[in-house]
Amino acid sequence: MFCTNCGRELSDGLNFCIYCGERLTNGNTGTKAPQTAFDGEPASASMTEVSQQAAIHVEQPLQNAAQAAVVENNHTEDTPAQGLLVLQDMKDNSKIYGCDLSQPAVLGRDASGCDVIIEGDKSVSRKHCRFFCRGNSCFVEDMNSFNHTYLNGVMVETPQEIHVGDRLKFGMVELTVAECDMGS
């Protein structure tokens, strides 16, 4: 299957070109579908598994969990995080994303509306998913993203508890939970 907009080869069954963002009709060979979007995001679609070639740009790769909390949430050593989540890129271990979960945190590619920003990958929705704490547990919830959120290969349809070592997939981006510390 090929995208009629950019001409790149795609995995069969995609509804959305992972390279240029063009919406495709189900199971076709690249014919464009009418645009049914709200605020630039497709209204609804499903996606089969795609190849694992995600290009993620991180302005400043973080070296450890403490630095991640400081950079992402402007905390100082005097204001410790109540819940700390650290995600590590599965293709490039030097790329680390972190956030303080004392409040829900949104992951996506929208720099103005997200706490965890995945830049340069259109397979990730502007506001893809959110992370939050409930009790002493960390959860992930899909935000009606175009390419869905997957936890250990299973599509997230309702909030799901996450643990260290879990694999999360957002479009073509795959991250692993490196730390999930709820504090004391």
C-alpha positions in Angstrom: 0.0 0.0 0.0 1.3 3.5 -0.9 0.3 7.0 0.3 -1.2 9.0 -2.6 0.0 12.2 -1.0 3.7 11.5 -0.3 4.2 8.2 -2.2 5.8 6.3 0.6 5.1 2.6 1.1 2.9 1.8 4.1 1.9 -1.3 6.0 -1.5 -2.8 4.9 -4.5 -1.8 6.9 -3.5 1.7 7.9 -6.0 4.5 7.9 -3.4 7.2 8.3 0.0 7.8 6.6 2.6 7.7 9.3 4.9 9.9 7.3 2.8 12.8 6.0 -0.5 12.5 8.0 -2.7 11.9 5.0 -5.9 10.0 5.9 -6.5 6.9 3.8 -9.7 4.7 3.4 -9.7 1.3 5.0 -7.7 -1.4 3.2 -7.2 0.6 0.0 -4.1 1.0 -2.1 -3.6 4.6 -1.3 -6.8 6.4 -2.4 -7.5 9.5 -0.3 -10.5 9.6 2.0 -12.5 12.7 2.7 -11.1 14.7 5.6 -13.2 14.3 8.7 -11.2 16.1 11.2 -11.7 18.2 14.3 -9.0 20.7 15.1 -6.7 19.0 12.6 -7.0 15.5 14.1 -9.0 12.7 12.5 -12.3 12.1 14.2 -11.9 8.4 14.5 -10.0 5.5 13.0 -8.3 2.3 13.8 -4.8 1.1 13.0 -3.1 -2.2 12.7 0.4 -2.7 14.0 3.0 -0.7 12.1 6.7 -1.0 11.7 8.9 0.1 14.5 10.7 3.0 12.7 9.9 6.0 15.0 12.0 9.1 14.6 11.7 11.0 17.9 13.4 14.3 18.5 14.3 15.2 22.1 15.7 18.7 22.7 17.6 17.7 25.8 17.9 14.0 26.5 17.7 13.5 30.3 20.2 11.6 32.3 18.2 10.4 35.3 14.8 10.5 36.9 15.5 13.4 39.1 16.6 15.6 36.2 13.5 14.4 34.3 11.2 15.7 37.0 13.0 19.0 37.3 13.1 19.7 33.5 9.5 18.6 32.7 7.8 20.2 35.7 10.1 23.1 36.8 10.5 21.5 40.2 13.4 22.3 42.4 15.1 20.1 45.0 12.9 21.8 47.6 9.7 20.6 45.9 9.9 16.8 45.5 7.5 15.1 43.1 4.5 13.2 44.7 4.5 10.8 41.8 7.3 10.4 39.3 7.0 8.7 35.9 10.0 8.1 33.7 9.7 6.6 30.2 12.6 5.5 28.1 12.7 5.2 24.3 13.1 1.5 23.3 15.1 2.3 20.2 17.4 4.9 21.8 18.0 4.4 25.6 19.5 7.9 25.8 16.0 9.4 25.2 14.2 9.7 28.5 10.9 11.4 29.2 9.8 12.2 32.7 7.0 13.9 34.5 5.6 14.6 38.0 2.3 12.9 38.5 1.1 14.9 41.4 -1.4 16.1 38.7 -2.4 14.2 35.5 0.1 14.6 32.7 -0.7 14.5 29.0 1.7 12.9 26.4 1.5 14.0 22.8 3.2 16.1 20.1 1.5 19.5 21.0 4.2 21.5 22.7 1.6 24.0 24.1 -0.8 21.4 25.6 1.3 18.5 26.7 3.5 17.7 29.7 5.5 15.0 27.9 6.2 16.0 24.3 7.1 13.6 21.5 8.3 15.8 18.6 8.6 15.1 15.0 6.4 12.0 14.7 2.9 12.4 13.2 1.9 8.9 14.3 1.5 10.4 17.8 -1.6 12.5 18.2 -1.4 16.1 19.5 -2.8 14.9 22.8 -2.4 11.2 22.7 -2.8 9.9 26.2 -2.7 10.9 29.8 -1.0 9.5 32.9 -2.4 9.9 36.4 -2.1 8.4 39.9 -4.8 6.8 41.9 -3.8 5.7 45.3 -0.3 4.2 45.1 -0.8 3.2 41.4 0.1 4.8 38.1 -2.4 4.7 35.1 -2.4 5.4 31.4 -5.5 6.4 29.5 -5.9 7.0 25.8 -7.3 10.3 24.8 -9.2 9.1 21.7 -5.9 9.2 19.8 -5.8 8.4 16.1 -3.4 5.5 16.4 -4.4 4.4 19.9 -2.3 3.7 22.9 -1.0 0.1 23.5 0.1 -1.3 26.8 2.2 -4.5 26.4 0.7 -5.0 22.9 -2.9 -4.6 24.0 -5.0 -1.5 23.0 -5.8 0.7 26.0 -9.6 1.2 25.9 -10.1 2.1 29.6 -7.5 3.4 32.1 -4.9 0.7 32.7 -2.4 0.4 35.6 1.2 0.6 34.5 4.4 -0.8 36.1 8.1 -0.6 35.7 9.1 -2.7 32.6 5.7 -2.2 30.8 5.9 -1.4 27.1 3.8 1.6 25.8 3.2 2.2 22.1 1.9 5.5 20.7 1.6 5.2 16.9 5.1 4.2 16.0 6.8 5.4 19.2 7.6 2.7 21.7 8.6 3.5 25.2 9.2 1.4 28.3 8.3 2.4 31.9 11.7 2.9 33.5 10.4 4.3 36.8 7.0 4.7 38.4 7.5 6.0 41.9 4.5 7.3 43.8 6.6 8.6 46.7 5.6 8.2 50.3 
